[in-house]
Amino acid sequence: MLRKMTEPEFAPWAQLFLAEYADDLSANYGFDALRARSEAQQALHAVLPQGVETERQVLLVIEHQGERVGYLWYQRNETNAFIMDFLVLPPFRGAGHGRQALASLEAMLADEGISEVRLRVAADNPRARQLYEACGYQVTGHNMSKRY
């Protein structure tokens, strides 16, 4: 089940997000830990300046039998949604919660007239890519970077 994140849930989620995003920046862009954390904090503040109340940003909690099993954050416009962050907490992975969350999100968005969901998956995250492909998502391009 997906439900809207509450204000008190924002700070704990943000700490998880910042840690994971900083790891992603280090792994995929070669940033040292300090720079990665700083970049992640700046990005989060820039995109979510009003936290859960930021316009066009939707922060959700994934629950199963009343227990929080993950989080899903997406950005929407008139025609599509872009998944900004999707996390099933480690103890709950492999139990179908990710697949169910994506199906619930798609149904919710379809009711709002949105017929396309986009996302980015890190090159070093084959498990996520496998989930997305199993749910019908297709590769539409590749992000590339060069450090010099």
Phi, psi and omega in degrees: 000140176253138174217157181295136177291141177268162179304315180296337179277346185296310184299313177298320177296316182302322178296317176297314181300312182299318179296313181292319181292320177297319176299319178297316179296321178294313183291321187261341182236000176073017179289144172289166187301319182294314179294319180299316180296317179297315179298318180297316179297317179297316181296315181298315180295323181293321185271331181237059184296334178252022179059227184294346181263008181293130181300139178067005176248130182237120180251124184237155173251135175264123180237149174223121181050044177078001181252137178288121180244352179175188183219151176218127179237127176226157177247138181231155169228199185290334188245338182207172176235148178236121179286117181273324180206138180215117185223121166261126183299142187312317181295345186251004182287149178082006182252009178090002182294323179296313179299316179295320180296317179296317179297318178295318178299313181299319179295317179298315180292322178300320177298336179265005179086010178266126185241012178216134174241132178242161177196169173239136175240134181294145181300331182265025180232068183296331180296317178294316180300319179298318178299310183298316179296321178296333179268006175097003178284145182239149176292129180245358180167185179225137171281140178229154182210151175222127176258137178214000000 
